[in-house]
């Protein structure tokens, strides 16, 4: 239980609460859930942005006619746009 509370929850910013009766569980406040979900989406958006800028875009610049890189570029750019909308909607 210590590992769950101290390491995993802190590492992933999971909104845990503790009561004598129920022990550790997710918060009952929807605002906490939303804040946690937004933080997770923001993390994924950052990862995808870095993947695009460090790997996919240089590949597309070197091999602009490569069918695979064009497919990846289109799909991952779409995911990035969708996540960006989720992060901005407040």
WOPEGI-V810317 format. One record per backbone hydrogen bond with DSSP energy under -1.0 kcal/mol. NH is the residue of the N-H (numbers start at 1). CO is the residue of the C=O. If there is no record, write none. Layout:
<<NH CO> <NH CO>>
This chain:
<<5 1> <6 2> <7 3> <8 3> <9 4> <11 7> <12 8> <14 9> <16 14> <17 25> <19 23> <23 19> <25 17> <27 15> <32 29> <33 29> <34 30> <35 31> <36 32> <37 33> <38 34> <39 35> <40 36> <41 37> <42 38> <43 39> <44 40> <45 41> <46 42> <47 43> <48 44> <49 45> <50 46> <51 47> <52 48> <53 49> <54 50> <55 51> <56 51> <57 52> <59 55> <60 56> <61 57> <62 58> <63 59> <66 63> <70 66> <71 67> <72 68> <73 69> <74 70> <75 71> <76 72> <77 73> <78 74> <79 75> <80 76> <81 77> <82 78> <83 79> <84 80> <85 81> <86 82> <87 83> <88 84> <89 85>>
